[in-house]
Amino acid sequence: MNPLWVIASVTFREAARKKILWTALVVGVGFLIVFGAGLYYQVTDFRASNMAPFLRYQILSATLMVGLYTVDLLAVVMTILTSVETISGEIASGTIQAIATKPVARWHVLVGKWMGFAAMLAIYVGAMFGGTLAAGYWIGGVALQNQLRGVLLVYLECLLALTATFLMGTWFSTLTNGVIVLGLHGLAFLGGWLEQMSGFAQGSGLVTLGVVSSLIMPSEAIWRRAAFLMQPPLAGALQFTPFANISVPSGAMVGYAGFYLLVALALAIYHFQRRDL
């Protein structure tokens, strides 16, 4: 059997036994329950009012976008916390030496572990995204546009965080790795809000800062692209929100994010093959 698939399956099973993953699943289920209940009460209140059906639909759609934004944040944080010690922790403890020996190449180890986590993320993102969209449809009667493209972009965002975690894990300790990757995502988050503030300040400097931040870490830009594709008109018209149509990332940014992911993974493989274990 191909060593990649063996290591990927072992990594998947190991990740499934981690307490942090089960905690993330419990939190995710709790979120879906609270979100569904909130949406139900919102629908009940609307039925008792004389609000126009169009406006009611737009508000419920905006609420669904808020739910998806929360799912996006949960998925990215869960990605970093579950994978942060996979490379750096095993190097520090010496357990990586039991795997990274001939005839298994080192790049098989790193890419196999990456694939295992990528499969786990696909299930988590699909379940959380699907649960939120199902609640929006069955409780609120709303369905966003471009749902498949949206969930694929959120998955790409998680893969970016995963790859950055693997890359930093070949250089730094577990704690430092986590701080750096969370800091990079925080930088991307700040850059996204700076771009939105440019709509009020009318300043190109804010846009430049936001673009530079997105180039350093394009995770938040990918979310804003997903939100732009899925959101209803009302949510996009609200300027100071995570879904504003101000300075929307283009399709070129998605291409850059894919290139960024491949380069980061290649650098991780390169340094992992040459570092002393």
LOLOSE-800735 format. One record per residue (C-alpha): residue in three letters; x, y, z. Coordinates in steps of 0.5 Angstrom, whole numbers, padded with zeros to 4 digits, always signed. Example, Ala and Ser with C-alpha at 12.3 -4.5 7.8 and 13.67 -1.06 7.14 Angstrom:
<recs>
ALA+0025-0009+0016;SER+0027-0002+0014;
</recs>
This chain:
<recs>
MET+0000+0000+0000;ASN+0002+0007-0001;PRO+0006+0010+0005;LEU+0002+0017+0004;TRP-0005+0013+0005;VAL-0002+0009+0011;ILE+0000+0015+0014;ALA-0006+0019+0012;SER-0011+0014+0015;VAL-0006+0013+0022;THR-0006+0021+0022;PHE-0014+0021+0021;ARG-0015+0016+0027;GLU-0010+0019+0032;ALA-0013+0026+0030;ALA-0020+0023+0032;ARG-0018+0021+0039;LYS-0016+0028+0041;LYS-0020+0031+0046;ILE-0019+0038+0043;LEU-0023+0035+0037;TRP-0028+0032+0041;THR-0029+0039+0044;ALA-0029+0042+0038;LEU-0035+0038+0036;VAL-0039+0039+0042;VAL-0038+0046+0041;GLY-0040+0046+0034;VAL-0047+0042+0036;GLY-0048+0047+0041;PHE-0047+0052+0036;LEU-0052+0049+0032;ILE-0057+0048+0037;VAL-0057+0055+0039;PHE-0057+0058+0032;GLY-0063+0054+0030;ALA-0067+0056+0037;GLY-0065+0063+0035;LEU-0067+0063+0028;TYR-0074+0059+0030;TYR-0075+0065+0035;GLN-0074+0070+0030;VAL-0078+0067+0025;THR-0084+0067+0030;ASP-0083+0074+0032;PHE-0083+0076+0024;ARG-0090+0072+0023;ALA-0093+0076+0029;SER-0091+0082+0026;ASN-0093+0086+0019;MET-0086+0086+0016;ALA-0086+0085+0009;PRO-0084+0078+0006;PHE-0078+0081+0002;LEU-0075+0085+0008;ARG-0076+0079+0013;TYR-0073+0074+0008;GLN-0067+0079+0007;ILE-0066+0079+0015;LEU-0066+0072+0016;SER-0061+0071+0010;ALA-0057+0076+0014;THR-0058+0072+0020;LEU-0056+0066+0016;MET-0049+0069+0014;VAL-0048+0071+0021;GLY-0048+0064+0023;LEU-0044+0062+0017;TYR-0039+0067+0019;THR-0038+0064+0026;VAL-0038+0057+0023;ASP-0032+0060+0019;LEU-0028+0062+0025;LEU-0029+0056+0029;ALA-0027+0052+0023;VAL-0020+0056+0023;VAL-0019+0056+0030;MET-0020+0048+0031;THR-0016+0047+0025;ILE-0010+0050+0028;LEU-0011+0047+0035;THR-0012+0040+0033;SER-0006+0040+0028;VAL-0001+0045+0032;GLU+0003+0039+0035;THR+0003+0034+0030;ILE+0010+0036+0027;SER+0013+0040+0032;GLY+0011+0036+0038;GLU+0013+0030+0035;ILE+0020+0032+0033;ALA+0020+0035+0041;SER+0018+0028+0044;GLY+0022+0024+0039;THR+0017+0020+0036;ILE+0017+0022+0029;GLN+0024+0018+0029;ALA+0020+0012+0029;ILE+0016+0014+0023;ALA+0021+0018+0019;THR+0026+0012+0017;LYS+0027+0008+0011;PRO+0024+0006+0007;VAL+0019+0011+0008;ALA+0021+0018+0006;ARG+0020+0024+0010;TRP+0016+0028+0005;HIS+0011+0022+0005;VAL+0011+0023+0013;LEU+0009+0030+0012;VAL+0005+0030+0006;GLY+0001+0024+0009;LYS+0000+0027+0016;TRP-0003+0033+0012;MET-0008+0029+0008;GLY-0010+0026+0014;PHE-0012+0033+0017;ALA-0015+0035+0010;ALA-0020+0029+0010;MET-0022+0031+0018;LEU-0023+0038+0016;ALA-0027+0036+0010;ILE-0032+0032+0014;TYR-0032+0038+0020;VAL-0033+0044+0015;GLY-0038+0040+0011;ALA-0042+0038+0017;MET-0042+0045+0020;PHE-0043+0048+0014;GLY-0049+0043+0012;GLY-0052+0044+0019;THR-0052+0051+0019;LEU-0055+0052+0012;ALA-0060+0046+0013;ALA-0063+0050+0019;GLY-0063+0056+0015;TYR-0067+0053+0010;TRP-0072+0048+0014;ILE-0073+0053+0020;GLY-0072+0060+0016;GLY-0074+0058+0009;VAL-0068+0062+0006;ALA-0063+0059+0002;LEU-0056+0063+0000;GLN-0054+0063-0007;ASN-0047+0059-0009;GLN-0047+0055-0003;LEU-0042+0050-0006;ARG-0037+0055-0008;GLY-0038+0058-0001;VAL-0036+0052+0003;LEU-0030+0050-0002;LEU-0027+0057-0001;VAL-0028+0056+0007;TYR-0025+0049+0006;LEU-0019+0053+0002;GLU-0019+0058+0008;CYS-0018+0052+0013;LEU-0013+0048+0009;LEU-0009+0055+0009;ALA-0009+0055+0016;LEU-0007+0048+0016;THR-0001+0048+0012;ALA+0002+0055+0015;THR+0001+0050+0022;PHE+0005+0045+0018;LEU+0010+0050+0016;MET+0012+0053+0022;GLY+0012+0046+0026;THR+0018+0044+0022;TRP+0022+0051+0025;PHE+0019+0052+0031;SER+0016+0049+0038;THR+0009+0047+0039;LEU+0007+0054+0043;THR+0011+0058+0038;ASN+0008+0055+0032;GLY+0001+0056+0035;VAL+0002+0063+0037;ILE+0005+0065+0030;VAL+0000+0062+0026;LEU-0006+0065+0030;GLY-0002+0072+0030;LEU-0002+0071+0022;HIS-0009+0070+0022;GLY-0011+0075+0027;LEU-0006+0080+0022;ALA-0011+0077+0016;PHE-0017+0079+0020;LEU-0015+0086+0022;GLY-0013+0087+0014;GLY-0020+0085+0012;TRP-0023+0090+0017;LEU-0018+0096+0015;GLU-0020+0095+0008;GLN-0028+0096+0010;MET-0026+0102+0014;SER-0023+0105+0007;GLY-0031+0106+0005;PHE-0032+0111+0011;ALA-0025+0114+0011;GLN-0024+0114+0003;GLY-0017+0113+0004;SER-0012+0109-0001;GLY-0007+0107+0005;LEU-0012+0103+0009;VAL-0014+0099+0002;THR-0006+0098+0001;LEU-0005+0096+0009;GLY-0011+0091+0008;VAL-0008+0088+0001;VAL-0001+0087+0004;SER-0004+0083+0010;SER-0008+0079+0005;LEU-0002+0077+0001;ILE+0002+0075+0008;MET-0004+0071+0010;PRO-0010+0070+0005;SER-0015+0067+0010;GLU-0019+0073+0011;ALA-0019+0075+0004;ILE-0022+0068+0002;TRP-0028+0068+0007;ARG-0029+0075+0004;ARG-0030+0072-0003;ALA-0034+0067+0000;ALA-0039+0072+0003;PHE-0039+0076-0003;LEU-0041+0070-0007;MET-0047+0067-0002;GLN-0049+0074+0001;PRO-0056+0077+0000;PRO-0056+0084-0002;LEU-0058+0087+0004;ALA-0052+0084+0008;GLY-0047+0086+0002;ALA-0050+0093+0003;LEU-0049+0094+0011;GLN-0042+0097+0010;PHE-0039+0096+0017;THR-0040+0088+0017;PRO-0036+0082+0015;PHE-0040+0081+0009;ALA-0039+0088+0006;ASN-0038+0089-0001;ILE-0033+0094+0000;SER-0026+0092-0003;VAL-0028+0085-0005;PRO-0023+0080-0006;SER-0023+0078-0014;GLY-0022+0071-0017;ALA-0014+0073-0017;MET-0014+0072-0010;VAL-0017+0065-0010;GLY-0011+0063-0015;TYR-0006+0067-0010;ALA-0009+0063-0004;GLY-0008+0056-0008;PHE-0001+0058-0010;TYR+0001+0061-0003;LEU-0002+0054+0000;LEU+0003+0050-0005;VAL+0009+0054-0004;ALA+0008+0053+0004;LEU+0007+0046+0003;ALA+0013+0045-0001;LEU+0017+0050+0004;ALA+0015+0045+0009;ILE+0017+0039+0006;TYR+0024+0042+0004;HIS+0025+0044+0011;PHE+0023+0038+0014;GLN+0027+0033+0010;ARG+0033+0037+0012;ARG+0032+0039+0019;ASP+0035+0035+0025;LEU+0030+0030+0028;
</recs>
